[in-house]
Amino acid sequence: MEIIINQLQKNELFKGLSAEKIENVINKIKYSIKRYSKNEIIANEDDVCTTLSLVLDGSVEIQRLYSNGKYIVLKRLSTGDVFGEALVFSKAKTYPATVMSLSESSIFFIDKEDVLKLCSTEEKILENFISLLSDKVFILNSKIKSISFKSIRQRVINFILDEVREQKNKNIILKNTKEEIAASLGIPRPSLSRELIYLRDNGYINFSRRSISVIDIESLEEELFN
């Protein structure tokens, strides 16, 4: 139990709660913990979502799969992250994408009724849950903005500018591989490389395997709307 409590302390839902408080509240609800192997499916697209899911350890990926075998990475999750927060109380109730375990992982599942119980008995958990939903809306708005840009170049530039704003630095660290970034933008991996080379050769950026440095942000913003 002590290990579980320590893992939950790192989770967004229980942020700001002491180990004693967490143990007290989870003892009042029903929950389950399941261990997944690498590449094991946690939830398939169109499965009914009845639980809030907390990643205790390992890494998880949310993917949109296509019949031709290709996929788009919607989000990558790790220890402390949550998924299902926007679905468990939704009228739709079904997963819009596939949830896959990228490594051995442990997931802590809380039923809908017990999520309500947690939120009604502990104000901090309610605050954290609302924060999770607010973050989800913000991320969805960002993705909608990206989709609104039709050209590959616009999507790549928009991604770079968003990261500059988020990291508050013109020298941005790439949290994912270029293959994962390309998939999240809905573009082929070679196209991402080609656009980065174009932006570098035109003096807008420099880049390495894990970072991008913006040299001329004003010209980059102009290029976005050309």
PyMOL commands that place a pseudoatom at each C-alpha (Angstrom):
pseudoatom trace, name=CA, resn=MET, resi=1, chain=A, elem=C, hetatm=0, pos=[0.000, 0.000, 0.000]
pseudoatom trace, name=CA, resn=GLU, resi=2, chain=A, elem=C, hetatm=0, pos=[2.830, 2.415, 0.813]
pseudoatom trace, name=CA, resn=ILE, resi=3, chain=A, elem=C, hetatm=0, pos=[4.236, 2.075, -2.722]
pseudoatom trace, name=CA, resn=ILE, resi=4, chain=A, elem=C, hetatm=0, pos=[0.811, 2.812, -4.223]
pseudoatom trace, name=CA, resn=ILE, resi=5, chain=A, elem=C, hetatm=0, pos=[0.350, 5.869, -2.008]
pseudoatom trace, name=CA, resn=ASN, resi=6, chain=A, elem=C, hetatm=0, pos=[3.776, 7.182, -3.035]
pseudoatom trace, name=CA, resn=GLN, resi=7, chain=A, elem=C, hetatm=0, pos=[2.858, 6.717, -6.705]
pseudoatom trace, name=CA, resn=LEU, resi=8, chain=A, elem=C, hetatm=0, pos=[-0.492, 8.462, -6.228]
pseudoatom trace, name=CA, resn=GLN, resi=9, chain=A, elem=C, hetatm=0, pos=[1.253, 11.435, -4.618]
pseudoatom trace, name=CA, resn=LYS, resi=10, chain=A, elem=C, hetatm=0, pos=[2.928, 12.009, -8.002]
pseudoatom trace, name=CA, resn=ASN, resi=11, chain=A, elem=C, hetatm=0, pos=[-0.423, 11.914, -9.804]
pseudoatom trace, name=CA, resn=GLU, resi=12, chain=A, elem=C, hetatm=0, pos=[-2.203, 15.033, -11.021]
pseudoatom trace, name=CA, resn=LEU, resi=13, chain=A, elem=C, hetatm=0, pos=[-5.485, 14.019, -9.374]
pseudoatom trace, name=CA, resn=PHE, resi=14, chain=A, elem=C, hetatm=0, pos=[-3.937, 13.845, -5.893]
pseudoatom trace, name=CA, resn=LYS, resi=15, chain=A, elem=C, hetatm=0, pos=[-1.526, 16.771, -6.297]
pseudoatom trace, name=CA, resn=GLY, resi=16, chain=A, elem=C, hetatm=0, pos=[-1.128, 18.713, -3.054]
pseudoatom trace, name=CA, resn=LEU, resi=17, chain=A, elem=C, hetatm=0, pos=[-2.452, 15.955, -0.772]
pseudoatom trace, name=CA, resn=SER, resi=18, chain=A, elem=C, hetatm=0, pos=[-0.411, 14.302, 1.968]
pseudoatom trace, name=CA, resn=ALA, resi=19, chain=A, elem=C, hetatm=0, pos=[0.212, 10.553, 1.960]
pseudoatom trace, name=CA, resn=GLU, resi=20, chain=A, elem=C, hetatm=0, pos=[-2.048, 10.238, 4.999]
pseudoatom trace, name=CA, resn=LYS, resi=21, chain=A, elem=C, hetatm=0, pos=[-4.895, 12.107, 3.284]
pseudoatom trace, name=CA, resn=ILE, resi=22, chain=A, elem=C, hetatm=0, pos=[-4.569, 10.025, 0.104]
pseudoatom trace, name=CA, resn=GLU, resi=23, chain=A, elem=C, hetatm=0, pos=[-4.658, 6.770, 2.046]
pseudoatom trace, name=CA, resn=ASN, resi=24, chain=A, elem=C, hetatm=0, pos=[-7.704, 7.978, 3.946]
pseudoatom trace, name=CA, resn=VAL, resi=25, chain=A, elem=C, hetatm=0, pos=[-9.714, 8.892, 0.831]
pseudoatom trace, name=CA, resn=ILE, resi=26, chain=A, elem=C, hetatm=0, pos=[-8.861, 5.844, -1.295]
pseudoatom trace, name=CA, resn=ASN, resi=27, chain=A, elem=C, hetatm=0, pos=[-9.805, 3.535, 1.568]
pseudoatom trace, name=CA, resn=LYS, resi=28, chain=A, elem=C, hetatm=0, pos=[-13.348, 4.868, 1.161]
pseudoatom trace, name=CA, resn=ILE, resi=29, chain=A, elem=C, hetatm=0, pos=[-13.689, 3.936, -2.518]
pseudoatom trace, name=CA, resn=LYS, resi=30, chain=A, elem=C, hetatm=0, pos=[-13.469, 0.898, -4.764]
pseudoatom trace, name=CA, resn=TYR, resi=31, chain=A, elem=C, hetatm=0, pos=[-10.556, 0.863, -7.171]
pseudoatom trace, name=CA, resn=SER, resi=32, chain=A, elem=C, hetatm=0, pos=[-8.544, -1.616, -9.203]
pseudoatom trace, name=CA, resn=ILE, resi=33, chain=A, elem=C, hetatm=0, pos=[-4.941, -1.779, -10.373]
pseudoatom trace, name=CA, resn=LYS, resi=34, chain=A, elem=C, hetatm=0, pos=[-3.927, -3.642, -13.510]
pseudoatom trace, name=CA, resn=ARG, resi=35, chain=A, elem=C, hetatm=0, pos=[-0.468, -4.383, -14.877]
pseudoatom trace, name=CA, resn=TYR, resi=36, chain=A, elem=C, hetatm=0, pos=[0.069, -4.186, -18.653]
pseudoatom trace, name=CA, resn=SER, resi=37, chain=A, elem=C, hetatm=0, pos=[2.849, -5.564, -20.836]
pseudoatom trace, name=CA, resn=LYS, resi=38, chain=A, elem=C, hetatm=0, pos=[4.671, -3.611, -23.540]
pseudoatom trace, name=CA, resn=ASN, resi=39, chain=A, elem=C, hetatm=0, pos=[2.407, -2.999, -26.586]
pseudoatom trace, name=CA, resn=GLU, resi=40, chain=A, elem=C, hetatm=0, pos=[-0.644, -4.367, -24.767]
pseudoatom trace, name=CA, resn=ILE, resi=41, chain=A, elem=C, hetatm=0, pos=[-3.921, -2.593, -25.511]
pseudoatom trace, name=CA, resn=ILE, resi=42, chain=A, elem=C, hetatm=0, pos=[-5.448, -0.885, -22.473]
pseudoatom trace, name=CA, resn=ALA, resi=43, chain=A, elem=C, hetatm=0, pos=[-8.556, 0.332, -24.305]
pseudoatom trace, name=CA, resn=ASN, resi=44, chain=A, elem=C, hetatm=0, pos=[-9.635, 0.048, -27.922]
pseudoatom trace, name=CA, resn=GLU, resi=45, chain=A, elem=C, hetatm=0, pos=[-11.258, 2.825, -29.912]
pseudoatom trace, name=CA, resn=ASP, resi=46, chain=A, elem=C, hetatm=0, pos=[-15.061, 2.728, -29.310]
pseudoatom trace, name=CA, resn=ASP, resi=47, chain=A, elem=C, hetatm=0, pos=[-14.717, 0.819, -26.012]
pseudoatom trace, name=CA, resn=VAL, resi=48, chain=A, elem=C, hetatm=0, pos=[-17.028, 2.253, -23.352]
pseudoatom trace, name=CA, resn=CYS, resi=49, chain=A, elem=C, hetatm=0, pos=[-15.160, 4.368, -20.784]
pseudoatom trace, name=CA, resn=THR, resi=50, chain=A, elem=C, hetatm=0, pos=[-16.476, 3.760, -17.268]
pseudoatom trace, name=CA, resn=THR, resi=51, chain=A, elem=C, hetatm=0, pos=[-13.398, 4.691, -15.239]
pseudoatom trace, name=CA, resn=LEU, resi=52, chain=A, elem=C, hetatm=0, pos=[-10.908, 7.443, -14.594]
pseudoatom trace, name=CA, resn=SER, resi=53, chain=A, elem=C, hetatm=0, pos=[-7.453, 5.981, -15.251]
pseudoatom trace, name=CA, resn=LEU, resi=54, chain=A, elem=C, hetatm=0, pos=[-4.243, 7.017, -13.489]
pseudoatom trace, name=CA, resn=VAL, resi=55, chain=A, elem=C, hetatm=0, pos=[-0.787, 5.976, -14.731]
pseudoatom trace, name=CA, resn=LEU, resi=56, chain=A, elem=C, hetatm=0, pos=[1.117, 4.711, -11.681]
pseudoatom trace, name=CA, resn=ASP, resi=57, chain=A, elem=C, hetatm=0, pos=[4.252, 3.742, -13.608]
pseudoatom trace, name=CA, resn=GLY, resi=58, chain=A, elem=C, hetatm=0, pos=[5.415, 3.099, -17.144]
pseudoatom trace, name=CA, resn=SER, resi=59, chain=A, elem=C, hetatm=0, pos=[4.395, 4.911, -20.320]
pseudoatom trace, name=CA, resn=VAL, resi=60, chain=A, elem=C, hetatm=0, pos=[1.164, 4.909, -22.311]
pseudoatom trace, name=CA, resn=GLU, resi=61, chain=A, elem=C, hetatm=0, pos=[0.299, 6.246, -25.754]
pseudoatom trace, name=CA, resn=ILE, resi=62, chain=A, elem=C, hetatm=0, pos=[-3.058, 7.391, -27.130]
pseudoatom trace, name=CA, resn=GLN, resi=63, chain=A, elem=C, hetatm=0, pos=[-3.182, 6.586, -30.849]
pseudoatom trace, name=CA, resn=ARG, resi=64, chain=A, elem=C, hetatm=0, pos=[-5.579, 7.033, -33.743]
pseudoatom trace, name=CA, resn=LEU, resi=65, chain=A, elem=C, hetatm=0, pos=[-5.170, 3.886, -35.869]
pseudoatom trace, name=CA, resn=TYR, resi=66, chain=A, elem=C, hetatm=0, pos=[-5.999, 3.638, -39.577]
pseudoatom trace, name=CA, resn=SER, resi=67, chain=A, elem=C, hetatm=0, pos=[-6.842, 0.614, -41.709]
pseudoatom trace, name=CA, resn=ASN, resi=68, chain=A, elem=C, hetatm=0, pos=[-3.643, 1.038, -43.761]
pseudoatom trace, name=CA, resn=GLY, resi=69, chain=A, elem=C, hetatm=0, pos=[-1.571, 0.398, -40.620]
pseudoatom trace, name=CA, resn=LYS, resi=70, chain=A, elem=C, hetatm=0, pos=[-0.561, 4.018, -40.114]
pseudoatom trace, name=CA, resn=TYR, resi=71, chain=A, elem=C, hetatm=0, pos=[-1.346, 5.936, -36.948]
pseudoatom trace, name=CA, resn=ILE, resi=72, chain=A, elem=C, hetatm=0, pos=[-1.254, 9.383, -35.387]
pseudoatom trace, name=CA, resn=VAL, resi=73, chain=A, elem=C, hetatm=0, pos=[0.033, 9.857, -31.846]
pseudoatom trace, name=CA, resn=LEU, resi=74, chain=A, elem=C, hetatm=0, pos=[-2.476, 12.020, -30.001]
pseudoatom trace, name=CA, resn=LYS, resi=75, chain=A, elem=C, hetatm=0, pos=[-0.714, 12.002, -26.655]
pseudoatom trace, name=CA, resn=ARG, resi=76, chain=A, elem=C, hetatm=0, pos=[1.980, 10.197, -24.689]
pseudoatom trace, name=CA, resn=LEU, resi=77, chain=A, elem=C, hetatm=0, pos=[1.448, 9.664, -20.959]
pseudoatom trace, name=CA, resn=SER, resi=78, chain=A, elem=C, hetatm=0, pos=[3.765, 8.635, -18.145]
pseudoatom trace, name=CA, resn=THR, resi=79, chain=A, elem=C, hetatm=0, pos=[3.839, 8.336, -14.348]
pseudoatom trace, name=CA, resn=GLY, resi=80, chain=A, elem=C, hetatm=0, pos=[1.529, 10.933, -12.802]
pseudoatom trace, name=CA, resn=ASP, resi=81, chain=A, elem=C, hetatm=0, pos=[-0.700, 11.405, -15.847]
pseudoatom trace, name=CA, resn=VAL, resi=82, chain=A, elem=C, hetatm=0, pos=[-4.432, 10.727, -16.131]
pseudoatom trace, name=CA, resn=PHE, resi=83, chain=A, elem=C, hetatm=0, pos=[-6.675, 9.641, -19.013]
pseudoatom trace, name=CA, resn=GLY, resi=84, chain=A, elem=C, hetatm=0, pos=[-10.433, 9.246, -19.376]
pseudoatom trace, name=CA, resn=GLU, resi=85, chain=A, elem=C, hetatm=0, pos=[-11.162, 12.455, -17.447]
pseudoatom trace, name=CA, resn=ALA, resi=86, chain=A, elem=C, hetatm=0, pos=[-13.107, 13.985, -20.352]
pseudoatom trace, name=CA, resn=LEU, resi=87, chain=A, elem=C, hetatm=0, pos=[-14.928, 10.735, -21.160]
pseudoatom trace, name=CA, resn=VAL, resi=88, chain=A, elem=C, hetatm=0, pos=[-16.054, 9.212, -17.884]
pseudoatom trace, name=CA, resn=PHE, resi=89, chain=A, elem=C, hetatm=0, pos=[-18.884, 11.763, -17.492]
pseudoatom trace, name=CA, resn=SER, resi=90, chain=A, elem=C, hetatm=0, pos=[-19.464, 12.303, -21.210]
pseudoatom trace, name=CA, resn=LYS, resi=91, chain=A, elem=C, hetatm=0, pos=[-22.687, 11.336, -22.996]
pseudoatom trace, name=CA, resn=ALA, resi=92, chain=A, elem=C, hetatm=0, pos=[-20.560, 9.763, -25.737]
pseudoatom trace, name=CA, resn=LYS, resi=93, chain=A, elem=C, hetatm=0, pos=[-18.774, 7.502, -23.191]
pseudoatom trace, name=CA, resn=THR, resi=94, chain=A, elem=C, hetatm=0, pos=[-16.585, 5.753, -25.778]
pseudoatom trace, name=CA, resn=TYR, resi=95, chain=A, elem=C, hetatm=0, pos=[-12.854, 6.084, -26.346]
pseudoatom trace, name=CA, resn=PRO, resi=96, chain=A, elem=C, hetatm=0, pos=[-12.215, 8.098, -29.535]
pseudoatom trace, name=CA, resn=ALA, resi=97, chain=A, elem=C, hetatm=0, pos=[-8.776, 6.486, -29.884]
pseudoatom trace, name=CA, resn=THR, resi=98, chain=A, elem=C, hetatm=0, pos=[-6.755, 3.444, -28.822]
pseudoatom trace, name=CA, resn=VAL, resi=99, chain=A, elem=C, hetatm=0, pos=[-4.827, 3.481, -25.550]
pseudoatom trace, name=CA, resn=MET, resi=100, chain=A, elem=C, hetatm=0, pos=[-1.682, 1.332, -25.669]
pseudoatom trace, name=CA, resn=SER, resi=101, chain=A, elem=C, hetatm=0, pos=[0.982, 0.524, -23.089]
pseudoatom trace, name=CA, resn=LEU, resi=102, chain=A, elem=C, hetatm=0, pos=[4.383, 1.469, -24.544]
pseudoatom trace, name=CA, resn=SER, resi=103, chain=A, elem=C, hetatm=0, pos=[6.262, -0.295, -21.761]
pseudoatom trace, name=CA, resn=GLU, resi=104, chain=A, elem=C, hetatm=0, pos=[5.333, -2.373, -18.758]
pseudoatom trace, name=CA, resn=SER, resi=105, chain=A, elem=C, hetatm=0, pos=[2.905, -0.150, -16.894]
pseudoatom trace, name=CA, resn=SER, resi=106, chain=A, elem=C, hetatm=0, pos=[0.464, -0.088, -13.984]
pseudoatom trace, name=CA, resn=ILE, resi=107, chain=A, elem=C, hetatm=0, pos=[-2.887, 1.687, -14.239]
pseudoatom trace, name=CA, resn=PHE, resi=108, chain=A, elem=C, hetatm=0, pos=[-5.076, 2.685, -11.283]
pseudoatom trace, name=CA, resn=PHE, resi=109, chain=A, elem=C, hetatm=0, pos=[-8.776, 2.621, -12.246]
pseudoatom trace, name=CA, resn=ILE, resi=110, chain=A, elem=C, hetatm=0, pos=[-11.506, 4.546, -10.379]
pseudoatom trace, name=CA, resn=ASP, resi=111, chain=A, elem=C, hetatm=0, pos=[-15.191, 4.004, -11.256]
pseudoatom trace, name=CA, resn=LYS, resi=112, chain=A, elem=C, hetatm=0, pos=[-17.338, 6.997, -12.176]
pseudoatom trace, name=CA, resn=GLU, resi=113, chain=A, elem=C, hetatm=0, pos=[-19.345, 6.846, -8.933]
pseudoatom trace, name=CA, resn=ASP, resi=114, chain=A, elem=C, hetatm=0, pos=[-16.185, 6.835, -6.858]
pseudoatom trace, name=CA, resn=VAL, resi=115, chain=A, elem=C, hetatm=0, pos=[-14.755, 9.794, -8.775]
pseudoatom trace, name=CA, resn=LEU, resi=116, chain=A, elem=C, hetatm=0, pos=[-17.862, 11.711, -7.688]
pseudoatom trace, name=CA, resn=LYS, resi=117, chain=A, elem=C, hetatm=0, pos=[-17.354, 10.518, -4.122]
pseudoatom trace, name=CA, resn=LEU, resi=118, chain=A, elem=C, hetatm=0, pos=[-13.722, 11.678, -4.107]
pseudoatom trace, name=CA, resn=CYS, resi=119, chain=A, elem=C, hetatm=0, pos=[-14.638, 15.101, -5.509]
pseudoatom trace, name=CA, resn=SER, resi=120, chain=A, elem=C, hetatm=0, pos=[-17.464, 15.596, -3.018]
pseudoatom trace, name=CA, resn=THR, resi=121, chain=A, elem=C, hetatm=0, pos=[-15.421, 14.594, 0.032]
pseudoatom trace, name=CA, resn=GLU, resi=122, chain=A, elem=C, hetatm=0, pos=[-12.117, 16.325, -0.754]
pseudoatom trace, name=CA, resn=GLU, resi=123, chain=A, elem=C, hetatm=0, pos=[-12.120, 19.854, -2.203]
pseudoatom trace, name=CA, resn=LYS, resi=124, chain=A, elem=C, hetatm=0, pos=[-8.507, 19.618, -3.410]
pseudoatom trace, name=CA, resn=ILE, resi=125, chain=A, elem=C, hetatm=0, pos=[-9.324, 16.561, -5.542]
pseudoatom trace, name=CA, resn=LEU, resi=126, chain=A, elem=C, hetatm=0, pos=[-12.271, 18.435, -7.075]
pseudoatom trace, name=CA, resn=GLU, resi=127, chain=A, elem=C, hetatm=0, pos=[-9.963, 21.362, -7.853]
pseudoatom trace, name=CA, resn=ASN, resi=128, chain=A, elem=C, hetatm=0, pos=[-7.406, 19.013, -9.444]
pseudoatom trace, name=CA, resn=PHE, resi=129, chain=A, elem=C, hetatm=0, pos=[-10.092, 17.271, -11.509]
pseudoatom trace, name=CA, resn=ILE, resi=130, chain=A, elem=C, hetatm=0, pos=[-11.424, 20.583, -12.845]
pseudoatom trace, name=CA, resn=SER, resi=131, chain=A, elem=C, hetatm=0, pos=[-7.842, 21.594, -13.665]
pseudoatom trace, name=CA, resn=LEU, resi=132, chain=A, elem=C, hetatm=0, pos=[-7.398, 18.364, -15.651]
pseudoatom trace, name=CA, resn=LEU, resi=133, chain=A, elem=C, hetatm=0, pos=[-10.533, 19.111, -17.670]
pseudoatom trace, name=CA, resn=SER, resi=134, chain=A, elem=C, hetatm=0, pos=[-9.430, 22.704, -18.294]
pseudoatom trace, name=CA, resn=ASP, resi=135, chain=A, elem=C, hetatm=0, pos=[-6.037, 21.516, -19.547]
pseudoatom trace, name=CA, resn=LYS, resi=136, chain=A, elem=C, hetatm=0, pos=[-7.790, 19.055, -21.863]
pseudoatom trace, name=CA, resn=VAL, resi=137, chain=A, elem=C, hetatm=0, pos=[-9.858, 21.860, -23.419]
pseudoatom trace, name=CA, resn=PHE, resi=138, chain=A, elem=C, hetatm=0, pos=[-6.714, 23.960, -23.923]
pseudoatom trace, name=CA, resn=ILE, resi=139, chain=A, elem=C, hetatm=0, pos=[-4.916, 21.081, -25.667]
pseudoatom trace, name=CA, resn=LEU, resi=140, chain=A, elem=C, hetatm=0, pos=[-7.903, 20.384, -27.923]
pseudoatom trace, name=CA, resn=ASN, resi=141, chain=A, elem=C, hetatm=0, pos=[-8.046, 24.049, -28.914]
pseudoatom trace, name=CA, resn=SER, resi=142, chain=A, elem=C, hetatm=0, pos=[-4.352, 23.900, -29.834]
pseudoatom trace, name=CA, resn=LYS, resi=143, chain=A, elem=C, hetatm=0, pos=[-4.921, 20.817, -32.003]
pseudoatom trace, name=CA, resn=ILE, resi=144, chain=A, elem=C, hetatm=0, pos=[-7.885, 22.460, -33.726]
pseudoatom trace, name=CA, resn=LYS, resi=145, chain=A, elem=C, hetatm=0, pos=[-5.679, 25.455, -34.525]
pseudoatom trace, name=CA, resn=SER, resi=146, chain=A, elem=C, hetatm=0, pos=[-3.013, 23.151, -35.974]
pseudoatom trace, name=CA, resn=ILE, resi=147, chain=A, elem=C, hetatm=0, pos=[-5.543, 21.314, -38.145]
pseudoatom trace, name=CA, resn=SER, resi=148, chain=A, elem=C, hetatm=0, pos=[-6.821, 24.662, -39.475]
pseudoatom trace, name=CA, resn=PHE, resi=149, chain=A, elem=C, hetatm=0, pos=[-3.435, 25.154, -41.175]
pseudoatom trace, name=CA, resn=LYS, resi=150, chain=A, elem=C, hetatm=0, pos=[-3.670, 23.224, -44.417]
pseudoatom trace, name=CA, resn=SER, resi=151, chain=A, elem=C, hetatm=0, pos=[-0.049, 23.141, -45.588]
pseudoatom trace, name=CA, resn=ILE, resi=152, chain=A, elem=C, hetatm=0, pos=[2.647, 20.982, -44.019]
pseudoatom trace, name=CA, resn=ARG, resi=153, chain=A, elem=C, hetatm=0, pos=[4.915, 24.012, -43.651]
pseudoatom trace, name=CA, resn=GLN, resi=154, chain=A, elem=C, hetatm=0, pos=[2.256, 25.926, -41.712]
pseudoatom trace, name=CA, resn=ARG, resi=155, chain=A, elem=C, hetatm=0, pos=[1.731, 22.998, -39.339]
pseudoatom trace, name=CA, resn=VAL, resi=156, chain=A, elem=C, hetatm=0, pos=[5.455, 22.684, -38.649]
pseudoatom trace, name=CA, resn=ILE, resi=157, chain=A, elem=C, hetatm=0, pos=[5.874, 26.432, -38.068]
pseudoatom trace, name=CA, resn=ASN, resi=158, chain=A, elem=C, hetatm=0, pos=[2.794, 26.524, -35.836]
pseudoatom trace, name=CA, resn=PHE, resi=159, chain=A, elem=C, hetatm=0, pos=[4.222, 23.646, -33.789]
pseudoatom trace, name=CA, resn=ILE, resi=160, chain=A, elem=C, hetatm=0, pos=[7.538, 25.488, -33.338]
pseudoatom trace, name=CA, resn=LEU, resi=161, chain=A, elem=C, hetatm=0, pos=[5.838, 28.755, -32.331]
pseudoatom trace, name=CA, resn=ASP, resi=162, chain=A, elem=C, hetatm=0, pos=[3.548, 26.955, -29.876]
pseudoatom trace, name=CA, resn=GLU, resi=163, chain=A, elem=C, hetatm=0, pos=[6.563, 25.300, -28.238]
pseudoatom trace, name=CA, resn=VAL, resi=164, chain=A, elem=C, hetatm=0, pos=[8.375, 28.650, -27.994]
pseudoatom trace, name=CA, resn=ARG, resi=165, chain=A, elem=C, hetatm=0, pos=[5.349, 30.106, -26.197]
pseudoatom trace, name=CA, resn=GLU, resi=166, chain=A, elem=C, hetatm=0, pos=[4.920, 27.082, -23.935]
pseudoatom trace, name=CA, resn=GLN, resi=167, chain=A, elem=C, hetatm=0, pos=[8.609, 26.788, -22.994]
pseudoatom trace, name=CA, resn=LYS, resi=168, chain=A, elem=C, hetatm=0, pos=[9.055, 30.600, -22.892]
pseudoatom trace, name=CA, resn=ASN, resi=169, chain=A, elem=C, hetatm=0, pos=[12.333, 30.189, -24.731]
pseudoatom trace, name=CA, resn=LYS, resi=170, chain=A, elem=C, hetatm=0, pos=[13.469, 30.481, -28.355]
pseudoatom trace, name=CA, resn=ASN, resi=171, chain=A, elem=C, hetatm=0, pos=[15.695, 27.454, -27.769]
pseudoatom trace, name=CA, resn=ILE, resi=172, chain=A, elem=C, hetatm=0, pos=[13.121, 24.689, -27.415]
pseudoatom trace, name=CA, resn=ILE, resi=173, chain=A, elem=C, hetatm=0, pos=[13.686, 21.138, -26.234]
pseudoatom trace, name=CA, resn=LEU, resi=174, chain=A, elem=C, hetatm=0, pos=[11.889, 18.434, -28.214]
pseudoatom trace, name=CA, resn=LYS, resi=175, chain=A, elem=C, hetatm=0, pos=[10.090, 16.187, -25.742]
pseudoatom trace, name=CA, resn=ASN, resi=176, chain=A, elem=C, hetatm=0, pos=[9.265, 13.598, -28.404]
pseudoatom trace, name=CA, resn=THR, resi=177, chain=A, elem=C, hetatm=0, pos=[11.124, 12.075, -31.335]
pseudoatom trace, name=CA, resn=LYS, resi=178, chain=A, elem=C, hetatm=0, pos=[10.692, 13.665, -34.758]
pseudoatom trace, name=CA, resn=GLU, resi=179, chain=A, elem=C, hetatm=0, pos=[8.710, 10.608, -35.827]
pseudoatom trace, name=CA, resn=GLU, resi=180, chain=A, elem=C, hetatm=0, pos=[6.283, 11.161, -32.943]
pseudoatom trace, name=CA, resn=ILE, resi=181, chain=A, elem=C, hetatm=0, pos=[6.055, 14.890, -33.688]
pseudoatom trace, name=CA, resn=ALA, resi=182, chain=A, elem=C, hetatm=0, pos=[5.294, 14.170, -37.346]
pseudoatom trace, name=CA, resn=ALA, resi=183, chain=A, elem=C, hetatm=0, pos=[2.587, 11.684, -36.360]
pseudoatom trace, name=CA, resn=SER, resi=184, chain=A, elem=C, hetatm=0, pos=[1.004, 14.192, -33.962]
pseudoatom trace, name=CA, resn=LEU, resi=185, chain=A, elem=C, hetatm=0, pos=[0.906, 16.788, -36.772]
pseudoatom trace, name=CA, resn=GLY, resi=186, chain=A, elem=C, hetatm=0, pos=[-0.565, 14.267, -39.189]
pseudoatom trace, name=CA, resn=ILE, resi=187, chain=A, elem=C, hetatm=0, pos=[2.325, 14.528, -41.637]
pseudoatom trace, name=CA, resn=PRO, resi=188, chain=A, elem=C, hetatm=0, pos=[4.933, 12.039, -42.941]
pseudoatom trace, name=CA, resn=ARG, resi=189, chain=A, elem=C, hetatm=0, pos=[8.272, 11.911, -41.105]
pseudoatom trace, name=CA, resn=PRO, resi=190, chain=A, elem=C, hetatm=0, pos=[10.300, 12.845, -44.250]
pseudoatom trace, name=CA, resn=SER, resi=191, chain=A, elem=C, hetatm=0, pos=[8.066, 15.898, -44.750]
pseudoatom trace, name=CA, resn=LEU, resi=192, chain=A, elem=C, hetatm=0, pos=[8.891, 17.154, -41.254]
pseudoatom trace, name=CA, resn=SER, resi=193, chain=A, elem=C, hetatm=0, pos=[12.626, 16.818, -41.966]
pseudoatom trace, name=CA, resn=ARG, resi=194, chain=A, elem=C, hetatm=0, pos=[12.248, 18.556, -45.327]
pseudoatom trace, name=CA, resn=GLU, resi=195, chain=A, elem=C, hetatm=0, pos=[10.438, 21.528, -43.763]
pseudoatom trace, name=CA, resn=LEU, resi=196, chain=A, elem=C, hetatm=0, pos=[12.951, 21.848, -40.927]
pseudoatom trace, name=CA, resn=ILE, resi=197, chain=A, elem=C, hetatm=0, pos=[15.775, 21.904, -43.487]
pseudoatom trace, name=CA, resn=TYR, resi=198, chain=A, elem=C, hetatm=0, pos=[13.897, 24.564, -45.493]
pseudoatom trace, name=CA, resn=LEU, resi=199, chain=A, elem=C, hetatm=0, pos=[13.452, 26.729, -42.380]
pseudoatom trace, name=CA, resn=ARG, resi=200, chain=A, elem=C, hetatm=0, pos=[17.117, 26.277, -41.450]
pseudoatom trace, name=CA, resn=ASP, resi=201, chain=A, elem=C, hetatm=0, pos=[18.410, 27.062, -44.941]
pseudoatom trace, name=CA, resn=ASN, resi=202, chain=A, elem=C, hetatm=0, pos=[16.311, 30.240, -44.997]
pseudoatom trace, name=CA, resn=GLY, resi=203, chain=A, elem=C, hetatm=0, pos=[17.757, 31.439, -41.707]
pseudoatom trace, name=CA, resn=TYR, resi=204, chain=A, elem=C, hetatm=0, pos=[14.660, 31.000, -39.541]
pseudoatom trace, name=CA, resn=ILE, resi=205, chain=A, elem=C, hetatm=0, pos=[15.937, 28.223, -37.261]
pseudoatom trace, name=CA, resn=ASN, resi=206, chain=A, elem=C, hetatm=0, pos=[18.749, 25.858, -36.365]
pseudoatom trace, name=CA, resn=PHE, resi=207, chain=A, elem=C, hetatm=0, pos=[17.977, 22.362, -35.174]
pseudoatom trace, name=CA, resn=SER, resi=208, chain=A, elem=C, hetatm=0, pos=[19.515, 19.201, -33.794]
pseudoatom trace, name=CA, resn=ARG, resi=209, chain=A, elem=C, hetatm=0, pos=[18.107, 15.793, -32.929]
pseudoatom trace, name=CA, resn=ARG, resi=210, chain=A, elem=C, hetatm=0, pos=[16.479, 16.972, -29.683]
pseudoatom trace, name=CA, resn=SER, resi=211, chain=A, elem=C, hetatm=0, pos=[16.208, 20.763, -29.984]
pseudoatom trace, name=CA, resn=ILE, resi=212, chain=A, elem=C, hetatm=0, pos=[15.230, 23.666, -32.229]
pseudoatom trace, name=CA, resn=SER, resi=213, chain=A, elem=C, hetatm=0, pos=[16.628, 27.204, -31.919]
pseudoatom trace, name=CA, resn=VAL, resi=214, chain=A, elem=C, hetatm=0, pos=[14.547, 29.998, -33.422]
pseudoatom trace, name=CA, resn=ILE, resi=215, chain=A, elem=C, hetatm=0, pos=[16.798, 32.655, -34.988]
pseudoatom trace, name=CA, resn=ASP, resi=216, chain=A, elem=C, hetatm=0, pos=[14.227, 34.992, -36.554]
pseudoatom trace, name=CA, resn=ILE, resi=217, chain=A, elem=C, hetatm=0, pos=[10.834, 34.639, -34.888]
pseudoatom trace, name=CA, resn=GLU, resi=218, chain=A, elem=C, hetatm=0, pos=[9.277, 37.627, -36.696]
pseudoatom trace, name=CA, resn=SER, resi=219, chain=A, elem=C, hetatm=0, pos=[10.086, 36.189, -40.135]
pseudoatom trace, name=CA, resn=LEU, resi=220, chain=A, elem=C, hetatm=0, pos=[8.916, 32.762, -38.973]
pseudoatom trace, name=CA, resn=GLU, resi=221, chain=A, elem=C, hetatm=0, pos=[5.561, 34.256, -37.974]
pseudoatom trace, name=CA, resn=GLU, resi=222, chain=A, elem=C, hetatm=0, pos=[5.337, 35.975, -41.374]
pseudoatom trace, name=CA, resn=GLU, resi=223, chain=A, elem=C, hetatm=0, pos=[6.074, 32.652, -43.104]
pseudoatom trace, name=CA, resn=LEU, resi=224, chain=A, elem=C, hetatm=0, pos=[3.147, 31.088, -41.212]
pseudoatom trace, name=CA, resn=PHE, resi=225, chain=A, elem=C, hetatm=0, pos=[0.673, 33.213, -43.166]
pseudoatom trace, name=CA, resn=ASN, resi=226, chain=A, elem=C, hetatm=0, pos=[2.354, 33.191, -46.579]
for i in range(1, 226): cmd.bond("trace and resi %d" % i, "trace and resi %d" % (i + 1))
show_as sticks, trace
zoom trace
